[in-house]
């Protein structure tokens, strides 16, 4: 086998594998990526039931209700709109009313967001980046919150890793 | 005083690094041995000063000197000593200091043990190391100085993030950094080779042990981090395809490819240009990992830093080194002579295939990790790319790779015989088919994929064993002869067999855990029973306890199997008063390679507690596999050929001349 043939074989092989990978990536991109929305965006865009997305916002104080067998319901709000969320399972350690939350799941036919994953990635000075950005964009950013986050020498806000998956 | 000494030592280290970046290069241009040798002494002195600086920060943390911002923010006087020490790198500034310390350590090692390198190559390598070091010293001194003081010192610190108050923090980041930063050596060697415009098999022999060391540490570091996340985060996951995890996986994939291509270069003097490119890419991915983790561009379960100036600075470093490295490569690579012809079906061909799959898999991880960031910058849409994406892309690419793994060592260099290799793998293939059939029957045809995947893993393990059997002539010759041959086999052969078997072992663990894992979530009151995977668990009661810097609620479970008392498990929920945050301490019960896993949720109003119990079959194999891989790497590292004979200057000179 000459140098040229060898090179062609190798190039052909690599192109084949790259094509395979590209195919896999495009296929996976179509099916498995999840968009992030806030309650306001959900209200404006009329998201179809069954379409998976990530919902971010603040847990509306006073709405957290615990049912039997670890079923919980609460409302996620972003200042503009509210969306009821139903979830079954353990909530993360730092899940609290009035704090930022990100939930993943889909709307059901009655307009309730059925979450199968709830993430709370924050401590007392930090809220999930997606939520903070979305709130800022809508002008509902709480000033005291920002002051706290940038306050004094505490520049590094450390998010406590917490996740709950059903 | 200690803080000022630490700060000053760091500035001196920067000054030394600047000298080391320039003088040796000048020496190499002028062919002045004395100037080139400056690299050696400055590298050692730099190590000394960085070590001093690091020791100073450790000292500050140990003595709880809250007049230093870094200590105030991340420590607490009541914290146990071990966490005071590990807390040094449990924050942004400290972990960057650890990063440069390890960089200086590797530079110092090259200086100390690189006596048999050609003097100009050593000068260039150390100079490139110093460029990297200077950039990161500047970064620390300008944006992340750990030695800053507070004007009026508080009495008590803010404590370390409770999740980090764990022995995992003592091991995981240093290991990971030894891996990340270790790849800087192969990068420096690659850049040095490009500057000098020559490269040969001897070069690969020098680079391989360094790459191997970095790879071993990175393997262990990733495995350790995964196990840490598994038991600390309290929901039993061990790999989340989180960007930060991907950031460590990408250099690992590229580094694994580099190990294999350097082998081809060392043995057959082929794939030079590709090996150089991989060296550059591997370290670039390490830098990218540092950027992703340290700049806070990610919303991630590991997010530490949130200061944008730092992000821009690291991005700049990233662009300079990756851009510079690739530009130099584009400019000089054509000057490197090609060598070593081989047929597509050959050991080289198999290693090329390995490289193709590993780098492609690495590319898919890269896309999955950076695409959301890119999309957000360009369109503003926020998306999350999670496990489904990676399962659909990464996994299919690994299947053909795993099938090819046992064939590689069976093929001869230069021109191999696929049919002969397949015949020698007959036993492995048969055992894989038997495993599939047995599992299929045993699980009653539940999942199709799982038995197939385990069959693949068995094939890889049996393939590695067949390779050893072939080489020692076991089953064909008398035992004594086989044993003698086994002793005579090069350690690297044993190493690759262990490492390949480790991949199979890890795969078995992954498949078993994901397929047959059982979960039980419920609210339980004292004396309630739960049944998981045949085990009976009884909640005996809840007690409150006081730790050094936390309060905890401990639940006690009695575990019985068929009425036989097995063990008592005590998961707990800790509340850290200083930060007002809590952590879940899962309880683990190991049965063989399987584990029972209990973590607690919150108390409900009426005295019941939410409990999550998992049974994870063969889960420990997930981490035992990487340990086996690292052990294989260690064996390979101890191979004579990497210590004796290889870097003889005389031979090197011949090699270098031949390459010109």
Boltz contact constraints between the chains, C-beta under 6 A:
constraints:
  - contact:
      token1: [A, 1]
      token2: [B, 343]
      max_distance: 6.0
  - contact:
      token1: [A, 9]
      token2: [B, 344]
      max_distance: 6.0
  - contact:
      token1: [A, 14]
      token2: [B, 356]
      max_distance: 6.0
  - contact:
      token1: [A, 17]
      token2: [B, 356]
      max_distance: 6.0
  - contact:
      token1: [A, 17]
      token2: [B, 360]
      max_distance: 6.0
  - contact:
      token1: [A, 21]
      token2: [B, 360]
      max_distance: 6.0
  - contact:
      token1: [A, 21]
      token2: [B, 364]
      max_distance: 6.0
  - contact:
      token1: [A, 24]
      token2: [B, 393]
      max_distance: 6.0
  - contact:
      token1: [A, 24]
      token2: [B, 396]
      max_distance: 6.0
  - contact:
      token1: [A, 25]
      token2: [B, 364]
      max_distance: 6.0
  - contact:
      token1: [A, 25]
      token2: [B, 367]
      max_distance: 6.0
  - contact:
      token1: [A, 25]
      token2: [B, 393]
      max_distance: 6.0
  - contact:
      token1: [A, 28]
      token2: [B, 389]
      max_distance: 6.0
  - contact:
      token1: [A, 28]
      token2: [B, 392]
      max_distance: 6.0
  - contact:
      token1: [A, 28]
      token2: [B, 393]
      max_distance: 6.0
  - contact:
      token1: [A, 32]
      token2: [B, 388]
      max_distance: 6.0
  - contact:
      token1: [A, 32]
      token2: [B, 389]
      max_distance: 6.0
  - contact:
      token1: [A, 33]
      token2: [B, 383]
      max_distance: 6.0
  - contact:
      token1: [A, 33]
      token2: [B, 385]
      max_distance: 6.0
  - contact:
      token1: [A, 34]
      token2: [B, 384]
      max_distance: 6.0
  - contact:
      token1: [A, 35]
      token2: [B, 383]
      max_distance: 6.0
  - contact:
      token1: [A, 36]
      token2: [B, 382]
      max_distance: 6.0
  - contact:
      token1: [A, 54]
      token2: [B, 384]
      max_distance: 6.0
  - contact:
      token1: [A, 70]
      token2: [B, 610]
      max_distance: 6.0
  - contact:
      token1: [A, 89]
      token2: [B, 521]
      max_distance: 6.0
  - contact:
      token1: [A, 90]
      token2: [B, 601]
      max_distance: 6.0
  - contact:
      token1: [A, 90]
      token2: [B, 610]
      max_distance: 6.0
  - contact:
      token1: [A, 90]
      token2: [B, 612]
      max_distance: 6.0
  - contact:
      token1: [A, 93]
      token2: [B, 582]
      max_distance: 6.0
  - contact:
      token1: [A, 123]
      token2: [B, 581]
      max_distance: 6.0
  - contact:
      token1: [A, 124]
      token2: [B, 580]
      max_distance: 6.0
  - contact:
      token1: [A, 128]
      token2: [B, 299]
      max_distance: 6.0
  - contact:
      token1: [A, 129]
      token2: [B, 299]
      max_distance: 6.0
  - contact:
      token1: [A, 130]
      token2: [B, 299]
      max_distance: 6.0
  - contact:
      token1: [A, 130]
      token2: [B, 382]
      max_distance: 6.0
  - contact:
      token1: [A, 153]
      token2: [B, 69]
      max_distance: 6.0
  - contact:
      token1: [A, 155]
      token2: [B, 307]
      max_distance: 6.0
  - contact:
      token1: [A, 156]
      token2: [B, 92]
      max_distance: 6.0
  - contact:
      token1: [A, 156]
      token2: [B, 305]
      max_distance: 6.0
  - contact:
      token1: [A, 157]
      token2: [B, 306]
      max_distance: 6.0
  - contact:
      token1: [A, 158]
      token2: [B, 161]
      max_distance: 6.0
  - contact:
      token1: [A, 159]
      token2: [B, 303]
      max_distance: 6.0
  - contact:
      token1: [A, 160]
      token2: [B, 163]
      max_distance: 6.0
  - contact:
      token1: [A, 160]
      token2: [B, 581]
      max_distance: 6.0
  - contact:
      token1: [A, 161]
      token2: [B, 163]
      max_distance: 6.0
  - contact:
      token1: [A, 161]
      token2: [B, 301]
      max_distance: 6.0
  - contact:
      token1: [A, 164]
      token2: [B, 235]
      max_distance: 6.0
  - contact:
      token1: [A, 165]
      token2: [B, 235]
      max_distance: 6.0
